[in-house]
Amino acid sequence: MKQFLFFIQKEFYHLFRDKRTLFILFGMPVIQIVIFGFALTNEVKNSRIAILDNSKDETTASIIQELNASRYFDVIENLNSSSELEPIFQEGKVKLAVVFPPQFQNTLLHANTAQIQLIADATDPNVANTLTNYATAIIMDYQSKIKGNQNFPYTINTEMRFLYNPQMKGSYNFVPGVMAMVLMLVCAMMTSISIVKEKELGTMEVILVSPIVPLRVVVAKMIPYLLLSMVNIGSILLLSVYVLDVPIRGSIVLLVFECFVFTLTALALGLFISSVSDSQQTAMLISLMGMFLPTIMFSGFMFPVENMPIPLQVISNLVPAKWFYYIVKEVMIKGLGFINVWKETAILTAMTIFLMAISIKKFKTRLE
C-alpha cells in the first residue's frame, strides 16, 4: 500500500513539474467554458434592422420605438423609398427591414386591421426565421396594449409560458453540453497521453517489473487526474453560475457526484485510447478528433438526437457525453433528483467498468 501511495505522489510531482500539462488541465477548461458559453448560443441579439416608414404617424413611431427598445434589434437605417431596400441587404448592413404602408394609423383605426411587411435576409434561414418571430411578437404585444379592454368578435388570445428558462437564454442549453465536452476532452486526452508517454520513454516496462501490480499502476495513473478534474468541475460550476448566469436548481451534491461518475468514464476512455496507441501524437489525435466530433454531433446539445435517422440515434447511445448532458440538464436546470437520472448514471457506470476491463486486459497482454 505504501508503494502505491508513493507512486501516486510521483504522478503528482510529474504533473506539477510540467507547466504545459498544468495549463491544459486548468487553463483550457476555464477558457473553453467562457468562450463556448458566450459564443455558442441560438439567441439573436442586437440585430441591425432598417425601417421604411411610409406613414410617419404616431402609431408607426410607437412600434419603431418598441422594436428599438428591445434587446433583439438596433434600428440603424431609416429608409426613404423601397428602392433603397435591395442595396442595403446586398451590402450586408441589415438582416431585417420593417416596412409600414402609407396611412397606417388611419387604416388601423378605421378598418381595425393593417399590414406590416417584414423583409429578412434568408441566406441564413434560422436567423431569418428567428428575427421575424421576434419582430412579430413585439408587434403583437403592442397590438395587445392598444386594444386595452376592448373585446373584438372571434378574438383568440394565446398565453405562453416557458418552464425552467423563462428568459429563453441559450446558455441554459449550451452550458451542460460544454461541461460534457470540456471534461471529456481534458480527462480522456490527458490520461491517454500520460500512459503513452511512459511507453515511449521505455519506463512502463520498468514500472511493471516492480512489486506493484499492473492494476495499481493504472489506478495510480488515474487518481491524480481524477482529483485535479474535480477542481476543474468546481471552477466550471462557479463560472456557469456567476459568469454565465445558469442556476443550479437541484442538489449540488448530486451534481458533483454525477460529474465524478462522468469523469471516471472519461478517464477510462482515455486509458482505452492509450491501450491502442503507440505514440503521444496518435493518442492526442484520437482524443481530439474521436471525442470532440461525437460529443458535438451526438450529445444532443447542438443537434437534437430525436431528429436524426434511427441508425445515428443508436450510435449516439455509445457516446458518454449524451448521458451526462441529459443528467446535467435534469439536475442543474430542472432541479430533479437521483430517481430521475439513475438510469443514465447506471449507463455511465457500466461504460466505465467495461472500458476499464478492456483497457487493463489489453494493457497486460501487450506488455507480457
C-alpha positions as CSV (number, residue, x, y, z in Angstrom):
1,M,0.0,0.0,0.0
2,K,2.9,2.3,0.8
3,Q,4.4,1.7,-2.7
4,F,1.0,2.5,-4.2
5,L,0.8,5.9,-2.4
6,F,4.4,6.7,-3.4
7,F,3.5,6.0,-7.0
8,I,0.6,8.4,-6.8
9,Q,2.8,11.0,-5.2
10,K,5.3,10.5,-8.1
11,E,2.5,11.2,-10.6
12,F,1.6,14.5,-8.8
13,Y,5.2,15.6,-8.9
14,H,5.4,14.8,-12.6
15,L,2.2,16.8,-13.2
16,F,3.3,19.9,-11.3
17,R,6.7,20.0,-13.0
18,D,5.1,20.1,-16.4
19,K,3.7,23.7,-16.9
20,R,2.2,22.8,-20.3
21,T,0.2,19.9,-18.7
22,L,-1.0,22.2,-15.9
23,F,-2.2,24.8,-18.4
24,I,-4.1,22.1,-20.3
25,L,-5.6,20.8,-17.1
26,F,-6.6,24.1,-15.5
27,G,-6.4,26.7,-18.2
28,M,-8.2,25.0,-21.1
29,P,-11.4,24.2,-19.2
30,V,-11.8,27.8,-18.0
31,I,-11.1,29.2,-21.4
32,Q,-13.4,26.8,-23.2
33,I,-16.3,27.2,-20.8
34,V,-16.1,31.0,-21.1
35,I,-15.6,31.1,-24.9
36,F,-18.1,28.4,-25.7
37,G,-20.6,29.7,-23.1
38,F,-20.8,33.1,-24.7
39,A,-20.2,32.0,-28.4
40,L,-22.4,29.0,-28.6
41,T,-25.9,30.4,-28.4
42,N,-29.0,30.2,-30.5
43,E,-30.2,33.6,-29.4
44,V,-30.1,36.6,-31.8
45,K,-29.4,39.9,-30.1
46,N,-28.7,43.4,-31.3
47,S,-29.5,42.6,-34.9
48,R,-29.3,45.6,-37.2
49,I,-32.6,46.4,-38.9
50,A,-33.8,49.1,-41.3
51,I,-37.2,51.0,-41.2
52,L,-39.1,52.1,-44.2
53,D,-41.9,54.3,-42.7
54,N,-44.3,55.4,-45.5
55,S,-46.8,56.7,-43.0
56,K,-44.8,58.5,-40.3
57,D,-47.6,58.8,-37.8
58,E,-47.9,58.3,-34.1
59,T,-48.6,54.5,-34.3
60,T,-45.6,53.7,-36.5
61,A,-43.4,55.8,-34.3
62,S,-44.5,53.8,-31.3
63,I,-43.9,50.5,-32.9
64,I,-40.5,51.6,-34.1
65,Q,-39.7,52.6,-30.6
66,E,-40.8,49.3,-29.2
67,L,-38.6,47.5,-31.7
68,N,-35.5,49.6,-31.0
69,A,-36.0,49.3,-27.2
70,S,-35.9,45.5,-27.3
71,R,-32.6,43.7,-26.8
72,Y,-33.1,41.9,-30.1
73,F,-32.9,44.9,-32.5
74,D,-30.9,48.0,-33.3
75,V,-32.5,50.4,-35.8
76,I,-29.6,51.7,-37.8
77,E,-31.2,52.8,-41.0
78,N,-34.3,54.9,-41.8
79,L,-35.1,54.5,-45.5
80,N,-36.9,56.9,-47.7
81,S,-38.1,54.6,-50.5
82,S,-38.4,51.0,-51.4
83,S,-35.6,51.3,-53.9
84,E,-33.2,51.5,-51.0
85,L,-34.1,48.1,-49.7
86,E,-32.2,45.8,-52.1
87,P,-28.9,47.7,-51.9
88,I,-28.9,47.7,-48.1
89,F,-29.4,44.0,-48.0
90,Q,-26.7,43.4,-50.7
91,E,-24.2,45.4,-48.6
92,G,-25.0,43.3,-45.6
93,K,-25.8,46.2,-43.4
94,V,-29.0,44.8,-42.0
95,K,-30.7,41.4,-41.5
96,L,-34.3,42.7,-41.4
97,A,-36.3,45.5,-42.8
98,V,-39.7,46.7,-41.4
99,V,-41.9,48.4,-44.0
100,F,-45.0,50.4,-43.0
101,P,-47.5,51.2,-45.8
102,P,-49.0,54.7,-46.2
103,Q,-51.8,55.8,-43.9
104,F,-51.0,53.0,-41.5
105,Q,-52.6,54.6,-38.4
106,N,-55.7,55.7,-40.3
107,T,-56.2,52.2,-41.8
108,L,-55.7,50.6,-38.4
109,L,-58.3,52.9,-36.6
110,H,-61.0,52.7,-39.3
111,A,-60.6,49.1,-40.7
112,N,-59.3,47.6,-37.4
113,T,-56.6,45.9,-39.4
114,A,-53.3,47.0,-41.1
115,Q,-50.4,45.2,-42.6
116,I,-46.7,45.5,-41.8
117,Q,-44.2,43.9,-44.1
118,L,-41.1,42.1,-42.7
119,I,-38.3,41.6,-45.1
120,A,-35.5,39.3,-43.9
121,D,-32.1,38.2,-45.3
122,A,-32.7,34.5,-45.6
123,T,-29.2,33.5,-46.6
124,D,-29.2,32.1,-43.0
125,P,-32.8,30.7,-42.7
126,N,-32.6,30.1,-39.0
127,V,-31.6,33.7,-38.2
128,A,-34.2,35.0,-40.7
129,N,-36.9,32.9,-39.0
130,T,-35.9,33.9,-35.5
131,L,-35.8,37.6,-36.4
132,T,-39.2,37.6,-38.0
133,N,-40.6,35.8,-35.0
134,Y,-39.1,38.3,-32.6
135,A,-40.5,41.2,-34.6
136,T,-43.9,39.6,-34.9
137,A,-44.0,39.0,-31.1
138,I,-43.1,42.7,-30.4
139,I,-45.8,43.9,-32.8
140,M,-48.4,41.6,-31.4
141,D,-47.5,42.8,-27.9
142,Y,-48.0,46.4,-29.0
143,Q,-51.4,45.4,-30.5
144,S,-52.5,44.0,-27.2
145,K,-51.6,47.2,-25.4
146,I,-53.6,49.4,-27.8
147,K,-56.6,47.1,-27.6
148,G,-56.9,47.6,-23.9
149,N,-60.1,46.1,-22.5
150,Q,-62.0,46.3,-25.8
151,N,-63.4,42.9,-27.0
152,F,-63.5,42.1,-30.6
153,P,-65.5,39.2,-32.0
154,Y,-63.7,35.9,-32.6
155,T,-60.5,37.1,-30.9
156,I,-58.3,34.2,-29.8
157,N,-55.5,35.0,-27.3
158,T,-52.6,32.6,-26.8
159,E,-50.8,32.7,-23.5
160,M,-47.2,31.3,-23.5
161,R,-45.3,30.0,-20.5
162,F,-41.7,28.8,-20.6
163,L,-40.7,26.4,-17.9
164,Y,-37.2,26.4,-16.4
165,N,-35.9,29.1,-18.7
166,P,-38.4,31.9,-18.8
167,Q,-35.9,34.4,-20.4
168,M,-35.1,31.8,-23.1
169,K,-31.3,32.1,-22.6
170,G,-29.2,30.0,-24.8
171,S,-26.6,29.4,-22.1
172,Y,-29.1,27.1,-20.3
173,N,-28.8,24.7,-23.2
174,F,-25.2,25.0,-24.1
175,V,-23.5,25.1,-20.6
176,P,-24.4,21.4,-19.9
177,G,-23.1,20.4,-23.3
178,V,-19.9,22.5,-22.9
179,M,-19.3,20.9,-19.5
180,A,-19.5,17.4,-21.1
181,M,-17.2,18.4,-23.9
182,V,-14.6,20.0,-21.6
183,L,-14.5,17.1,-19.2
184,M,-14.4,14.5,-21.9
185,L,-11.6,16.2,-23.9
186,V,-9.4,17.1,-20.9
187,C,-9.7,13.9,-19.0
188,A,-9.5,11.5,-21.9
189,M,-6.7,13.3,-23.6
190,M,-4.5,13.8,-20.5
191,T,-4.9,10.2,-19.4
192,S,-4.1,8.7,-22.8
193,I,-1.0,10.9,-23.2
194,S,0.3,10.2,-19.7
195,I,0.4,6.4,-20.2
196,V,1.6,6.5,-23.8
197,K,4.5,8.8,-22.7
198,E,5.6,6.1,-20.3
199,K,5.6,3.7,-23.1
200,E,7.6,6.0,-25.4
201,L,10.2,6.6,-22.8
202,G,10.5,2.9,-22.0
203,T,9.7,3.4,-18.3
204,M,6.4,1.5,-18.3
205,E,8.2,-1.9,-18.5
206,V,10.4,-0.8,-15.7
207,I,7.4,0.1,-13.6
208,L,5.7,-3.2,-14.3
209,V,8.6,-5.3,-13.1
210,S,8.4,-3.6,-9.7
211,P,6.5,-5.2,-6.9
212,I,3.4,-3.1,-7.6
213,V,0.8,-4.9,-9.7
214,P,-0.3,-3.6,-13.1
215,L,-3.8,-2.8,-12.0
216,R,-2.5,-0.5,-9.2
217,V,-0.2,1.2,-11.8
218,V,-3.2,2.0,-13.9
219,V,-5.3,3.2,-11.0
220,A,-2.4,5.3,-9.7
221,K,-2.1,7.0,-13.1
222,M,-5.8,7.9,-13.0
223,I,-6.1,9.2,-9.4
224,P,-4.1,12.5,-9.9
225,Y,-6.1,13.4,-13.0
226,L,-9.3,12.4,-11.2
227,L,-8.6,14.7,-8.2
228,L,-7.5,17.6,-10.4
229,S,-10.5,17.1,-12.6
230,M,-12.7,17.6,-9.6
231,V,-11.0,21.0,-9.1
232,N,-11.9,21.8,-12.7
233,I,-15.5,20.8,-12.1
234,G,-15.6,23.3,-9.2
235,S,-14.3,26.1,-11.4
236,I,-16.7,25.2,-14.3
237,L,-19.7,25.3,-11.9
238,L,-18.6,28.6,-10.5
239,L,-18.2,30.1,-14.0
240,S,-21.5,28.7,-15.0
241,V,-23.4,30.3,-12.1
242,Y,-21.6,33.6,-11.7
243,V,-20.4,34.4,-15.2
244,L,-23.0,32.7,-17.5
245,D,-25.9,33.1,-15.1
246,V,-27.0,29.5,-15.2
247,P,-28.5,28.5,-11.8
248,I,-28.1,25.2,-10.1
249,R,-31.7,24.3,-9.1
250,G,-31.0,20.7,-8.0
251,S,-28.8,19.2,-5.4
252,I,-25.2,20.4,-5.7
253,V,-24.0,17.2,-4.0
254,L,-25.8,15.1,-6.6
255,L,-24.5,17.3,-9.5
256,V,-20.9,16.9,-8.2
257,F,-21.4,13.2,-7.8
258,E,-22.6,12.9,-11.4
259,C,-19.6,14.9,-12.6
260,F,-17.4,12.5,-10.7
261,V,-19.0,9.5,-12.4
262,F,-18.6,11.1,-15.8
263,T,-15.0,12.0,-15.1
264,L,-14.3,8.3,-14.3
265,T,-15.9,7.4,-17.6
266,A,-13.7,9.9,-19.5
267,L,-10.6,8.7,-17.7
268,A,-11.4,5.1,-18.5
269,L,-11.9,6.1,-22.1
270,G,-8.5,7.8,-22.1
271,L,-7.0,4.6,-20.7
272,F,-8.6,2.7,-23.5
273,I,-7.2,5.1,-26.1
274,S,-3.7,4.7,-24.6
275,S,-4.0,0.9,-24.9
276,V,-4.5,1.1,-28.7
277,S,-2.0,4.0,-29.3
278,D,1.7,3.8,-29.8
279,S,2.6,7.5,-29.6
280,Q,1.5,10.6,-27.9
281,Q,0.6,12.2,-31.2
282,T,-1.7,9.3,-32.1
283,A,-3.3,9.4,-28.7
284,M,-3.9,13.1,-28.9
285,L,-5.3,12.8,-32.4
286,I,-7.7,10.1,-31.3
287,S,-8.7,12.1,-28.2
288,L,-9.4,15.3,-30.1
289,M,-11.0,14.0,-33.3
290,G,-12.5,10.9,-31.8
291,M,-14.0,12.7,-28.8
292,F,-14.7,16.2,-30.0
293,L,-16.8,15.4,-33.0
294,P,-19.0,12.7,-31.4
295,T,-19.6,15.0,-28.4
296,I,-20.7,17.8,-30.6
297,M,-22.8,15.8,-33.0
298,F,-24.4,13.1,-30.8
299,S,-24.7,14.5,-27.3
300,G,-27.8,16.5,-28.2
301,F,-26.7,20.0,-27.2
302,M,-26.0,21.2,-30.7
303,F,-28.3,18.9,-32.8
304,P,-31.4,17.2,-31.4
305,V,-30.8,13.5,-31.4
306,E,-34.5,12.7,-32.0
307,N,-34.3,14.5,-35.4
308,M,-31.6,12.1,-36.6
309,P,-32.1,8.9,-38.5
310,I,-32.6,5.8,-36.4
311,P,-29.1,4.4,-37.1
312,L,-27.5,7.6,-35.9
313,Q,-29.7,7.6,-32.8
314,V,-28.5,4.1,-32.0
315,I,-24.9,5.3,-32.4
316,S,-25.5,8.3,-30.1
317,N,-26.2,5.8,-27.2
318,L,-22.5,4.9,-27.3
319,V,-21.4,8.5,-26.6
320,P,-21.0,9.0,-22.9
321,A,-21.4,12.8,-23.3
322,K,-25.0,12.2,-24.3
323,W,-26.0,10.7,-21.0
324,F,-24.0,13.3,-19.0
325,Y,-25.7,16.1,-20.9
326,Y,-29.1,14.7,-20.0
327,I,-28.1,14.3,-16.4
328,V,-26.8,17.9,-16.0
329,K,-30.0,19.3,-17.7
330,E,-32.2,17.3,-15.4
331,V,-30.3,18.1,-12.2
332,M,-28.9,21.6,-12.8
333,I,-31.7,23.2,-14.9
334,K,-34.8,21.3,-13.9
335,G,-33.8,20.6,-10.3
336,L,-34.7,16.9,-10.3
337,G,-33.3,14.2,-8.1
338,F,-31.4,11.0,-8.4
339,I,-34.6,9.0,-9.1
340,N,-34.9,10.8,-12.4
341,V,-31.3,10.2,-13.6
342,W,-30.5,6.8,-12.1
343,K,-30.7,5.0,-15.5
344,E,-28.3,7.4,-17.1
345,T,-26.0,7.1,-14.1
346,A,-26.1,3.3,-14.4
347,I,-25.2,3.5,-18.1
348,L,-22.2,5.7,-17.4
349,T,-21.1,3.4,-14.6
350,A,-21.4,0.4,-16.9
351,M,-19.4,2.2,-19.6
352,T,-16.7,2.9,-17.0
353,I,-16.4,-0.7,-15.9
354,F,-16.5,-2.0,-19.5
355,L,-13.7,0.4,-20.7
356,M,-11.6,-0.3,-17.6
357,A,-11.8,-4.0,-18.1
358,I,-10.9,-3.9,-21.8
359,S,-8.1,-1.4,-21.2
360,I,-6.5,-3.4,-18.4
361,K,-6.7,-6.6,-20.3
362,K,-5.1,-5.2,-23.5
363,F,-2.6,-3.4,-21.3
364,K,-1.4,-6.6,-19.7
365,T,-1.4,-8.6,-23.0
366,R,0.8,-6.1,-24.8
367,L,3.4,-5.9,-22.1
368,E,3.8,-9.6,-21.2
